Amino acid sequence: GAMGLIGHPGGVRGLAASHDGRIVVSTGGDDYAVFLWEVDTGALEAMALMGGAGLEPFQALVPGGKDGQLYDEMRDYFYLAELRAQGEESTEERSITGRVPLASVPDLMRAFGYYPSNFEIREMLHECARKGKETVTMADLVRL
């Protein structure tokens, strides 16, 4: 069975996991409480398997899934951003690489109907940069 439990009603200040991932330590903010949580990794693994592999779990989070209208619109916006990055006034042959510059991420997210805060934008860009990415793919955007 499963149950919900509020451990730190004032918010969590910090989290740390044991080396084997079986124990999580959480510290509260205003309550100064420290809790040890036993993690059932078997349940987590089962949930991960049920969610699918690769991009599937992320696509399932988009209303209508990967075959829905919103996902089609997201793909259209992505290709438009790729063309814009190559220059709108160009009459030269275009090269579809399946990648857009990191600078396009905030505008694409807004075009997708998600309006991230400045903090969230910084976090998304930092996550991509930390992985050594200067450009992102459609799959990267869906994961973000």
C-alpha positions as CSV (number, residue, x, y, z in Angstrom):
1,G,0.0,0.0,0.0
2,A,0.9,3.6,-0.2
3,M,0.1,6.6,1.9
4,G,0.7,10.4,1.9
5,L,2.4,12.1,4.8
6,I,3.4,15.7,5.5
7,G,6.8,15.5,7.0
8,H,7.7,19.2,7.1
9,P,4.7,21.5,6.9
10,G,6.9,24.6,6.8
11,G,8.9,23.3,3.8
12,V,12.0,21.2,3.3
13,R,15.3,22.9,3.7
14,G,17.6,20.0,2.7
15,L,17.7,16.5,1.5
16,A,20.4,13.8,1.4
17,A,20.4,10.2,0.4
18,S,22.5,7.3,1.8
19,H,25.0,5.7,-0.5
20,D,22.7,2.8,-1.3
21,G,19.6,5.0,-1.8
22,R,17.6,3.2,0.9
23,I,17.5,6.1,3.4
24,V,16.7,9.7,2.8
25,V,17.4,12.4,5.4
26,S,15.3,15.6,5.3
27,T,15.6,18.8,7.3
28,G,12.8,21.2,7.9
29,G,12.9,25.0,7.7
30,D,11.1,26.6,10.6
31,D,10.5,23.4,12.6
32,Y,14.2,22.5,12.8
33,A,13.1,18.8,12.5
34,V,15.3,16.1,10.9
35,F,13.6,13.0,9.5
36,L,15.0,9.7,8.3
37,W,12.9,8.1,5.5
38,E,13.2,4.5,4.4
39,V,12.8,4.3,0.6
40,D,11.2,1.3,-1.0
41,T,13.3,1.2,-4.2
42,G,11.4,-1.8,-5.5
43,A,8.3,0.4,-5.7
44,L,10.2,3.2,-7.4
45,E,11.7,0.8,-10.0
46,A,8.2,-0.7,-10.7
47,M,6.8,2.9,-11.2
48,A,9.7,3.7,-13.5
49,L,9.1,0.6,-15.6
50,M,5.3,1.4,-15.8
51,G,6.2,4.9,-17.0
52,G,7.9,3.7,-20.2
53,A,11.4,4.2,-21.5
54,G,13.3,7.1,-23.1
55,L,11.0,9.9,-24.1
56,E,7.7,8.1,-23.6
57,P,7.1,9.2,-20.0
58,F,7.7,12.9,-20.9
59,Q,5.5,12.7,-24.0
60,A,2.7,11.2,-21.9
61,L,2.8,14.4,-19.8
62,V,1.9,16.5,-22.8
63,P,-2.0,16.8,-23.1
64,G,-3.0,14.4,-25.9
65,G,0.4,12.6,-25.8
66,K,2.8,12.4,-28.7
67,D,0.0,11.9,-31.2
68,G,-2.0,14.9,-29.9
69,Q,-2.6,18.4,-31.4
70,L,-0.4,20.1,-28.8
71,Y,2.6,17.9,-29.5
72,D,2.2,18.6,-33.2
73,E,2.1,22.4,-32.5
74,M,5.2,22.1,-30.3
75,R,7.0,20.3,-33.2
76,D,5.9,23.1,-35.6
77,Y,7.2,25.8,-33.2
78,F,10.5,23.9,-32.8
79,Y,11.1,23.8,-36.6
80,L,10.1,27.5,-36.9
81,A,12.7,28.3,-34.2
82,E,15.3,26.3,-36.1
83,L,14.6,28.3,-39.3
84,R,14.6,31.6,-37.4
85,A,18.0,30.7,-36.0
86,Q,19.4,30.3,-39.5
87,G,18.1,33.8,-40.5
88,E,14.6,34.8,-41.6
89,E,15.7,36.9,-44.5
90,S,17.8,34.2,-46.2
91,T,16.9,32.7,-49.6
92,E,19.6,30.1,-49.2
93,E,18.8,26.5,-48.8
94,R,18.0,25.6,-45.2
95,S,19.5,22.8,-43.3
96,I,17.2,21.0,-40.8
97,T,19.5,19.7,-38.1
98,G,16.9,19.0,-35.4
99,R,18.6,21.5,-33.1
100,V,18.0,25.0,-31.9
101,P,20.3,27.3,-29.9
102,L,19.9,27.4,-26.1
103,A,18.8,31.1,-26.4
104,S,15.6,29.8,-28.1
105,V,14.5,27.7,-25.1
106,P,12.6,30.4,-23.1
107,D,10.6,31.6,-26.2
108,L,9.8,28.0,-27.2
109,M,8.6,27.2,-23.7
110,R,6.3,30.2,-23.9
111,A,5.1,29.1,-27.3
112,F,4.3,25.7,-25.9
113,G,2.0,27.4,-23.3
114,Y,4.4,27.2,-20.4
115,Y,5.5,30.5,-18.9
116,P,8.5,29.8,-16.7
117,S,9.8,32.3,-14.2
118,N,13.3,33.8,-14.6
119,F,14.6,31.4,-12.0
120,E,13.1,28.4,-13.9
121,I,14.6,29.7,-17.2
122,R,18.0,29.9,-15.5
123,E,17.6,26.4,-14.2
124,M,16.7,25.0,-17.6
125,L,19.6,26.7,-19.3
126,H,22.0,25.7,-16.5
127,E,20.9,22.1,-16.8
128,C,21.6,22.1,-20.6
129,A,24.9,23.9,-20.2
130,R,26.0,21.5,-17.4
131,K,25.5,18.7,-19.9
132,G,27.8,20.6,-22.4
133,K,24.9,21.5,-24.7
134,E,25.0,24.7,-26.8
135,T,21.9,23.5,-28.7
136,V,18.8,21.5,-27.8
137,T,16.7,18.9,-29.6
138,M,12.9,18.6,-29.5
139,A,13.4,15.6,-27.2
140,D,15.5,17.8,-24.8
141,L,12.7,20.4,-24.8
142,V,10.1,17.8,-23.9
143,R,12.2,16.6,-21.1
144,L,12.7,20.1,-19.7
